[in-house]
Amino acid sequence: MDRQVGRRHHRGAAAVTDRVIHVAAALVVDDAGRALMVRKHGTTMFMQPGGKIEAGESPLEALRRELDEELGLRPPADAFSWVGTFEEDAANEPGHRVLAEVYALTVQRGVPAPAAEIAESRWVDPDDPGDIDLAPLSTRALLPIVRARSGR
């Protein structure tokens, strides 16, 4: 099956290769409808928080671990809702694709504390994220979902 940007896929729909990085990502929004974006050390692009799925982890387990390690966020598993699986060009690994298992999460306002490999986090308006570089997955698939969910 061909993958198309923004199209939902069933979990495990295709094999993961060495050119595809399998990750879990969170569409984190606050009560004002802003999206949380993060930037890793040594990079310029902002993206949704999350990270690589380790052996033996489910996508949601990986996402909860990453949110705790990178931002100090510890929401319960039932706070997340499944969005879909998306594939797009990787932001920081030229020649690679990212296969993202995406979940939505709403949190209270506040600025999570960046830790581990996260250099910066910021809340952005999904309609006008400002003058920042955004990952292809964010611009082509995930921020449009945030806009659609908020009725924008």
C-alpha positions as CSV (number, residue, x, y, z in Angstrom):
1,M,0.0,0.0,0.0
2,D,1.3,3.4,-0.9
3,R,1.6,5.9,2.0
4,Q,0.2,9.3,1.5
5,V,0.8,12.3,3.7
6,G,-2.0,13.0,6.1
7,R,-3.6,9.6,5.4
8,R,-4.4,7.4,8.3
9,H,-2.9,3.9,8.3
10,H,-3.4,0.8,10.4
11,R,-0.7,0.1,12.9
12,G,1.9,-2.3,11.5
13,A,0.6,-1.7,7.9
14,A,4.1,-1.9,6.4
15,A,7.5,-3.2,7.2
16,V,10.0,-0.7,8.7
17,T,13.4,-0.6,6.9
18,D,16.7,1.0,7.8
19,R,15.7,4.1,5.7
20,V,12.5,4.5,7.8
21,I,12.7,5.7,11.4
22,H,9.7,4.4,13.5
23,V,8.6,6.9,16.1
24,A,5.8,7.8,18.4
25,A,4.7,11.5,18.4
26,A,2.2,13.6,20.3
27,L,-0.1,16.3,19.1
28,V,0.1,18.2,22.4
29,V,-2.3,21.1,22.6
30,D,-3.3,23.4,25.4
31,D,-6.7,24.8,26.3
32,A,-6.1,27.7,24.0
33,G,-5.6,25.4,21.0
34,R,-1.8,26.1,20.7
35,A,0.4,23.2,19.7
36,L,3.6,22.3,21.6
37,M,6.7,22.1,19.4
38,V,10.2,21.0,20.4
39,R,13.7,21.4,18.9
40,K,16.5,19.1,19.6
41,H,20.0,20.2,20.4
42,G,22.1,20.8,17.3
43,T,19.1,21.2,15.0
44,T,17.0,24.0,13.7
45,M,13.6,22.4,13.0
46,F,10.8,22.3,15.5
47,M,8.5,19.2,15.6
48,Q,6.0,17.5,17.8
49,P,7.4,15.9,20.9
50,G,8.1,12.1,20.9
51,G,10.8,9.8,19.8
52,K,12.0,6.4,18.6
53,I,10.2,3.3,19.7
54,E,12.5,0.9,21.5
55,A,12.4,-2.9,21.2
56,G,9.6,-4.3,23.2
57,E,7.7,-1.0,23.6
58,S,4.3,-0.2,22.2
59,P,4.1,3.2,20.5
60,L,2.1,4.6,23.5
61,E,4.7,3.3,26.0
62,A,7.5,4.9,23.9
63,L,5.6,8.2,23.7
64,R,4.9,8.3,27.5
65,R,8.6,7.5,28.2
66,E,9.8,10.2,25.7
67,L,7.4,12.9,27.1
68,D,8.7,12.2,30.6
69,E,12.4,12.1,29.7
70,E,12.3,15.1,27.4
71,L,9.7,17.4,28.9
72,G,8.8,16.1,32.4
73,L,5.2,15.4,31.3
74,R,3.6,12.3,32.9
75,P,0.0,12.0,31.7
76,P,-1.8,8.7,32.3
77,A,-2.2,6.4,29.3
78,D,-6.0,7.1,29.1
79,A,-5.3,10.8,28.5
80,F,-4.1,10.0,25.0
81,S,-6.2,9.4,21.9
82,W,-5.1,7.6,18.8
83,V,-4.8,9.8,15.7
84,G,-3.1,7.6,13.1
85,T,0.1,6.6,11.4
86,F,1.9,9.0,9.0
87,E,5.0,8.8,6.9
88,E,7.0,11.8,5.8
89,D,10.6,12.9,5.1
90,A,12.7,12.9,8.3
91,A,13.5,16.4,9.6
92,N,17.1,15.8,10.8
93,E,18.2,12.6,8.9
94,P,18.7,13.3,5.2
95,G,17.6,10.5,2.9
96,H,15.4,8.9,5.6
97,R,11.7,8.8,6.2
98,V,9.8,8.9,9.5
99,L,6.9,6.6,10.2
100,A,5.1,8.2,13.1
101,E,2.5,6.6,15.3
102,V,0.6,9.7,16.5
103,Y,-1.5,10.3,19.6
104,A,-3.3,13.5,20.7
105,L,-3.0,14.9,24.2
106,T,-4.5,18.1,25.8
107,V,-2.7,19.6,28.7
108,Q,-3.0,22.7,30.8
109,R,-1.1,25.9,29.9
110,G,2.5,26.1,31.0
111,V,5.9,25.6,29.5
112,P,7.3,22.1,29.9
113,A,10.9,22.0,31.0
114,P,13.1,20.8,28.1
115,A,15.5,18.1,29.1
116,A,17.6,15.3,27.5
117,E,18.1,16.0,23.8
118,I,15.5,18.8,23.7
119,A,17.0,22.3,23.5
120,E,13.8,24.3,23.3
121,S,10.0,23.9,23.6
122,R,7.4,26.5,22.6
123,W,3.7,26.8,22.1
124,V,2.7,27.9,18.6
125,D,-0.5,28.9,17.0
126,P,-1.2,26.1,14.4
127,D,-2.6,28.8,12.0
128,D,0.5,31.0,12.3
129,P,3.5,29.2,13.9
130,G,5.7,32.2,13.5
131,D,9.2,32.4,12.0
132,I,10.4,29.0,12.9
133,D,11.6,26.0,10.8
134,L,9.1,23.2,11.0
135,A,9.6,19.5,10.3
136,P,7.8,18.2,7.1
137,L,5.6,15.9,9.2
138,S,4.5,18.9,11.2
139,T,3.7,21.2,8.3
140,R,2.2,18.6,5.9
141,A,0.2,16.4,8.3
142,L,0.1,17.2,12.0
143,L,-0.5,21.0,12.3
144,P,-3.3,20.6,9.7
145,I,-4.9,18.0,12.0
146,V,-4.7,20.4,15.0
147,R,-6.3,23.1,12.9
148,A,-9.1,20.7,11.8
149,R,-9.8,19.5,15.3
150,S,-10.1,23.1,16.6
151,G,-12.5,24.0,13.8
152,R,-10.1,26.5,12.2
